[in-house]
Amino acid sequence: MPSLEKKRRFGAYFALNAIFIVLVLLLTNIGGSVNPRTLHVILLFAVCSTWVIDLDALNGRYALLALFLSFYFVSYGLLDVGNLLSGISSEAAPSLFSATEGVILAGAVMLALGYRTAARMQRSAGPRRSMPRDWPWKTALFLGIALWSIGTVVTLYWNLYIFTDASAETGRKALASISPIATAGILLAGLFQPFGILLVTYAWRSTRSVLIQCLVIAIVCGQIVFGFVIDVKGVALIGGILVIVTYILLEGRLPIAWIAAGVVFAIVGFPILQAGRFVVHDKLSRTAVLENLTAAVQLAIESEDRLSQLKDRPQSLLERTSVRGSIQMIVEKTGNGVAFQHGHTLTPLLATFIPRIIWSDKVSIETGRLVNREFHVSDSEDLYLSPSIAGELYWNFGWPGVILGMAIIGAAVGALACRFNLAEAKTVTGLLVVVITIQQVIVAFEGSFSPIYVVWFRSLAAIAILHFLFARVTVNMKSAISGGAIGAAPLEQSIDANAIPNLLR
């Protein structure tokens, strides 16, 4: 990095932190809390904003570091910033800096160090030895449509006629009513939808086709309707999120129109989805919602204002994304009435690639339910509490678990981000690897370790198989770096149906 550019980025970093410090002090003064978490949010923001120094492009080597650290701050610090204005403190006992905040800060530091170490090692290894290969855009389009269609049909059938409501009892009965092979097929079909959306969006950006763009918009709108009908907000939101992420990763710039539409939906649509869960689905079955969709939407709209005024109102988006409470409970009670797990909740990782139909008795641990039981949060056996990845690492191994574990996670993400650098070569394989890493490792960071990483490892294996099956077109690195259209035929492009070098080596 040129000296002038480095100075400019350091200047931007210090200016951003100075502005944040002023904001925090102002909020602290307005809130008037006697126990504000001022030092915590300032230090955490200082670490989580270090990506400003490194970020080379929105789809470059350090893009995932920027995203990961940003999500980390949202998970562990943003709610504290909002609480400053309300005069609320996350800590009951007065303290300048707590043990919980020390664990959170250490996790952020080790995550950043691990990522940067892997990135520097990749750079020192030199450029890649062979040109990567990509899928033909028609293959991406047709396979994407097929996967999304199959995933949608199976997901709707499962949620309308088998898993008819969100209760744990219904879930147990539903799983008991079908064979292990059918269960595996349904779980696999659940992954088809996001994969299909990614492939169709890739085909759109490859061709810049208006017709395919209309198809993408229709899929996103369809996801919202499906999510409302089956009462799964993740299904409703995943379409728009994946389109925006795919656009940024392929183009290296922000899709302003899509982001604006997303903001409008967050303001207008998300409360309606909340009302749908707490009002509509409390009165109507999922099949009844589908049969009376217009009336159900109208009921949700009419109930939204009333719902926000209830004492037991649904959590806001900010409250839902925060896991500060979970890690605080784990740090305060582990070793003080609650035993360390010593790796117990991580053991399902050992059987990642062994299907249950082969090993019916393989280890399966419901970590969320175990957290509830071990920490005596509720008498309900059906309550799941997300420990967050950093929290679960501490629960298993204490401080060494957080320090070593977060460094390994950061290094793994950093190595993948550099190996599949979309600023250098835009390929379907690279896109799938980066997006599944964002979804499973970064966005799902609030969840439990084994379920998240088992899906991540299996998804990477599936992407490798798809690469060998469909990658045919040689990608021109120079063309990709210069920002040319993805689907444009570069001067050095060639097609070889036989030689398919391993992009993952």
Secondary structure as GFF3:
##gff-version 3
##sequence-region A 1 505
A	DSSP	alpha_helix	3	31	.	.	.	ID=ss1
A	DSSP	alpha_helix	38	48	.	.	.	ID=ss2
A	DSSP	alpha_helix	51	54	.	.	.	ID=ss3
A	DSSP	alpha_helix	63	76	.	.	.	ID=ss4
A	DSSP	alpha_helix	78	86	.	.	.	ID=ss5
A	DSSP	alpha_helix	99	124	.	.	.	ID=ss6
A	DSSP	beta_strand	133	134	.	.	.	ID=ss7
A	DSSP	alpha_helix	137	157	.	.	.	ID=ss8
A	DSSP	pi_helix	158	162	.	.	.	ID=ss9
A	DSSP	alpha_helix	168	176	.	.	.	ID=ss10
A	DSSP	alpha_helix	180	207	.	.	.	ID=ss11
A	DSSP	alpha_helix	210	230	.	.	.	ID=ss12
A	DSSP	alpha_helix	233	251	.	.	.	ID=ss13
A	DSSP	alpha_helix	256	264	.	.	.	ID=ss14
A	DSSP	pi_helix	265	269	.	.	.	ID=ss15
A	DSSP	alpha_helix	270	275	.	.	.	ID=ss16
A	DSSP	pi_helix	276	280	.	.	.	ID=ss17
A	DSSP	alpha_helix	281	283	.	.	.	ID=ss18
A	DSSP	alpha_helix	286	291	.	.	.	ID=ss19
A	DSSP	alpha_helix	293	308	.	.	.	ID=ss20
A	DSSP	alpha_helix	317	321	.	.	.	ID=ss21
A	DSSP	alpha_helix	324	333	.	.	.	ID=ss22
A	DSSP	three_ten_helix	344	351	.	.	.	ID=ss23
A	DSSP	alpha_helix	367	374	.	.	.	ID=ss24
A	DSSP	alpha_helix	389	397	.	.	.	ID=ss25
A	DSSP	alpha_helix	399	419	.	.	.	ID=ss26
A	DSSP	alpha_helix	428	437	.	.	.	ID=ss27
A	DSSP	pi_helix	438	442	.	.	.	ID=ss28
A	DSSP	three_ten_helix	443	446	.	.	.	ID=ss29
A	DSSP	alpha_helix	449	470	.	.	.	ID=ss30
A	DSSP	beta_strand	473	474	.	.	.	ID=ss31
A	DSSP	alpha_helix	477	481	.	.	.	ID=ss32
###
